[in-house]
Amino acid sequence: MVITIVLLCVQLITRCYGAGSPGPAACANLTGSLGITKVSSSPLSLKYISTRQDYWNTLQSRYQPSCIVYPKSARDVSIAVQAIRASGSRFAVKAGGHNPNDFFSSVDQGVLIDLGSLNAISYNATSTLATYEPGSTFGDLYAYYAQFGRTILGPTMGGVGTGSALGGGSSYLSPQYGMACDNFRELEVVLPNGEIVIASPESNVDLFFALRGGGGNAYGVVTKYTVQSRPAGQFYSGNVMYLFEQTDAVTLAIKNFMQYNADPKASIVATYLKLPTPGLGLNLDEAILTFLVYDGLDPGDAFTNFTNIPHVVETMAVRTYPQVIDMPIPYLAQLTRGNNIFRVGVHRSNDSSYELALQKWRDWAESNKGSYQLLAFNYEPVPQSLTDASKAQNGGNAMQMPDGPWFWVSYILMTPPLLPQSNYDSVQASFRAMVESVGNAEGLPLFINDANSDQNPLSTFSTYPQLQIVKNKYDPDHFFSTKTGGWFST
Ligand SMILES: Cc1cc2nc3c(=O)[nH]c(=O)nc-3n(C[C@H](O)[C@H](O)[C@H](O)COP(=O)(O)OP(=O)(O)OC[C@H]3O[C@@H](n4cnc5c(N)ncnc54)[C@H](O)[C@@H]3O)c2cc1C
């Protein structure tokens, strides 16, 4: 009944506004059906400004939505989806706003659904299951579950949003428990036709599969996550930072860790950073920051190879999980906001692609001084314990991750704010060519959470044909794939 009334209203309003204004038509309808407290159409309102400014890639703030909708329930999301569909407007779904790709969580002259008001959280001590709605950041979630001595799988920085889990979700705890999405137990989803369904091992099993690492907004809007929580006690952890002289030694330590570490409680992320200071071929502008995390008090010699190398900073100490996430400083994700893009590579750890990727990145940095404000190159290991843990839960995720060890490299390019468009385009093209020249390992999936929209990472999944079937089943008229951005397997 509600659905029919919504559709009738939309058709009426769309006619009044004319076919050329589907965004404002959808917004007028939504203001009527959801009320002015849940819809903001004025670009001058504080709420609208706050949502529009809140992107990690600040270039997304250029776009001006016709209105921003703040649903408070799955039913509100359903009403919004149906109204947008009926109007023919473009739209976007935004959780934490940390995906840097154009139109993934931003929209110009269309409806932006900001999930930030949908933020209930709970923990069941008997089942040890945790539930959360999509509007919190992972920093909020880690802080909440810490009071029960528990945590959930999610990204290594607190400001990142829950869309991260739909893209797989790589965590410090992944070597023990798999990716964040492997720990899903049930999802509540608003489908592209507005229907609210449950996806789980018992219900809509194909949808549950695709949403575990295949991305979010291709299949609908997830309005509630039920996940397996994990114990979180004390972590021996910290950062060790090195200067350029140690590049070779640190590179070897990382490679050895990725190939030989057998303790799944030990986890590392290693970041090479380049600043736009003069290079002169000496790499004086380079620093290496490692994040070393041990789930427990005694890492044995898991990190000795790192701590033995001469370093300039070392902060190893006992921490709670929220403190681990705040390393080296709280709000790091927010502090790195800028004109950012991601690219990703995938490689095996037993060949020379490890050194090749780093060398090409460093050469590019040296010959493109002035074209970037910050460059980062991250090694993200995928050990066999991770791929085993993934398979052990729900039969693995949408990536069907082949046995580790292997690794992803995530590249971040932050361009200067006032770069003219033609310079911006040529810098992006040159950076893309550099990453492509490294090549990727056959048979391994690119990580969608770190990918640029032009990399088509889903096509590297062995499950791509299966994802296409799921996509066509749940979005048969391609509403989502034609009206919003995201990872689509059509
Ligand atoms: C500083 C930083 C650190 C990071 N660290 C990690 C890390 O440690 N591990 C890791 O795996 N990734 C990491 N990432 C990558 C991150 O996971 C992706 O950028 C992810 O897409 C961000 O999710 P979000 O909710 O913040 O962003 P958003 O841009 O809001 O959402 C991302 C995408 O998911 C869609 N989406 C979001 N919520 C829903 C929903 N409920 N239903 C349907 N679709 C939805 C959006 O429409 C959008 O297309 C990091 C990114 C940054 C910028």
The ligand as an SDF file (V2000), in Angstrom:
LIG
                    3D

 53 58  0  0  0  0  0  0  0  0999 V2000
   42.6070    6.0480    4.9070 C   0  0  0  0  0  0  0  0  0  0  0  0
   42.0420    4.7420    4.3990 C   0  0  0  0  0  0  0  0  0  0  0  0
   42.3730    3.5580    5.0380 C   0  0  0  0  0  0  0  0  0  0  0  0
   41.8580    2.3430    4.5630 C   0  0  0  0  0  0  0  0  0  0  0  0
   42.1870    1.1750    5.2040 N   0  0  0  0  0  0  0  0  0  0  0  0
   41.6360    0.0180    4.7750 C   0  0  0  0  0  0  0  0  0  0  0  0
   41.9060   -1.2040    5.4520 C   0  0  0  0  0  0  0  0  0  0  0  0
   42.6470   -1.2570    6.4240 O   0  0  0  0  0  0  0  0  0  0  0  0
   41.3030   -2.3370    4.9890 N   0  0  0  0  0  0  0  0  0  0  0  0
   40.4620   -2.3140    3.9100 C   0  0  0  0  0  0  0  0  0  0  0  0
   39.9080   -3.3660    3.5450 O   0  0  0  0  0  0  0  0  0  0  0  0
   40.2100   -1.1830    3.2280 N   0  0  0  0  0  0  0  0  0  0  0  0
   40.7700   -0.0200    3.6430 C   0  0  0  0  0  0  0  0  0  0  0  0
   40.5030    1.1330    2.9710 N   0  0  0  0  0  0  0  0  0  0  0  0
   39.6790    1.0840    1.7530 C   0  0  0  0  0  0  0  0  0  0  0  0
   38.2160    1.1830    2.1140 C   0  0  0  0  0  0  0  0  0  0  0  0
   37.8060   -0.0720    2.6040 O   0  0  0  0  0  0  0  0  0  0  0  0
   37.3740    1.5430    0.8650 C   0  0  0  0  0  0  0  0  0  0  0  0
   37.7400    2.8150    0.4200 O   0  0  0  0  0  0  0  0  0  0  0  0
   35.8810    1.4920    1.1780 C   0  0  0  0  0  0  0  0  0  0  0  0
   35.1690    1.5580   -0.0490 O   0  0  0  0  0  0  0  0  0  0  0  0
   35.4660    2.6330    2.0820 C   0  0  0  0  0  0  0  0  0  0  0  0
   34.1790    2.4030    2.6140 O   0  0  0  0  0  0  0  0  0  0  0  0
   33.3700    3.6550    3.1860 P   0  0  0  0  0  0  0  0  0  0  0  0
   32.1010    3.1790    3.7600 O   0  0  0  0  0  0  0  0  0  0  0  0
   34.2450    4.4880    4.0490 O   0  0  0  0  0  0  0  0  0  0  0  0
   33.1530    4.5210    1.8740 O   0  0  0  0  0  0  0  0  0  0  0  0
   31.9270    4.9200    0.9520 P   0  0  0  0  0  0  0  0  0  0  0  0
   32.5960    5.6830   -0.1310 O   0  0  0  0  0  0  0  0  0  0  0  0
   30.8490    5.5850    1.6950 O   0  0  0  0  0  0  0  0  0  0  0  0
   31.3740    3.5370    0.4340 O   0  0  0  0  0  0  0  0  0  0  0  0
   32.1580    2.7200   -0.4030 C   0  0  0  0  0  0  0  0  0  0  0  0
   31.2650    2.0350   -1.4540 C   0  0  0  0  0  0  0  0  0  0  0  0
   30.3960    1.1180   -0.8140 O   0  0  0  0  0  0  0  0  0  0  0  0
   29.0350    1.4560   -1.0760 C   0  0  0  0  0  0  0  0  0  0  0  0
   28.3110    1.2280    0.1550 N   0  0  0  0  0  0  0  0  0  0  0  0
   28.6290    1.6840    1.3730 C   0  0  0  0  0  0  0  0  0  0  0  0
   27.7630    1.2420    2.2870 N   0  0  0  0  0  0  0  0  0  0  0  0
   26.8590    0.5030    1.6240 C   0  0  0  0  0  0  0  0  0  0  0  0
   25.7140   -0.2240    2.0220 C   0  0  0  0  0  0  0  0  0  0  0  0
   25.3400   -0.2640    3.3040 N   0  0  0  0  0  0  0  0  0  0  0  0
   25.0210   -0.8880    1.0860 N   0  0  0  0  0  0  0  0  0  0  0  0
   25.4030   -0.8650   -0.1950 C   0  0  0  0  0  0  0  0  0  0  0  0
   26.4810   -0.1880   -0.6330 N   0  0  0  0  0  0  0  0  0  0  0  0
   27.2020    0.4880    0.2710 C   0  0  0  0  0  0  0  0  0  0  0  0
   29.0560    2.9090   -1.4890 C   0  0  0  0  0  0  0  0  0  0  0  0
   27.9640    3.2260   -2.3200 O   0  0  0  0  0  0  0  0  0  0  0  0
   30.3880    3.0140   -2.2130 C   0  0  0  0  0  0  0  0  0  0  0  0
   30.2650    2.5660   -3.5430 O   0  0  0  0  0  0  0  0  0  0  0  0
   40.9990    2.3420    3.4310 C   0  0  0  0  0  0  0  0  0  0  0  0
   40.6710    3.5390    2.8010 C   0  0  0  0  0  0  0  0  0  0  0  0
   41.1930    4.7270    3.2720 C   0  0  0  0  0  0  0  0  0  0  0  0
   40.8480    5.9860    2.5540 C   0  0  0  0  0  0  0  0  0  0  0  0
  1  2  1  0
  2  3  1  0
  2 52  2  0
  3  4  2  0
  4  5  1  0
  4 50  1  0
  5  6  2  0
  6  7  1  0
  6 13  1  0
  7  8  2  0
  7  9  1  0
  9 10  1  0
 10 11  2  0
 10 12  1  0
 12 13  2  0
 13 14  1  0
 14 15  1  0
 14 50  1  0
 15 16  1  0
 16 17  1  0
 16 18  1  0
 18 19  1  0
 18 20  1  0
 20 21  1  0
 20 22  1  0
 22 23  1  0
 23 24  1  0
 24 25  2  0
 24 26  1  0
 24 27  1  0
 27 28  1  0
 28 29  2  0
 28 30  1  0
 28 31  1  0
 31 32  1  0
 32 33  1  0
 33 34  1  0
 33 48  1  0
 34 35  1  0
 35 36  1  0
 35 46  1  0
 36 37  1  0
 36 45  1  0
 37 38  2  0
 38 39  1  0
 39 40  1  0
 39 45  2  0
 40 41  1  0
 40 42  2  0
 42 43  1  0
 43 44  2  0
 44 45  1  0
 46 47  1  0
 46 48  1  0
 48 49  1  0
 50 51  2  0
 51 52  1  0
 52 53  1  0
M  END
$$$$
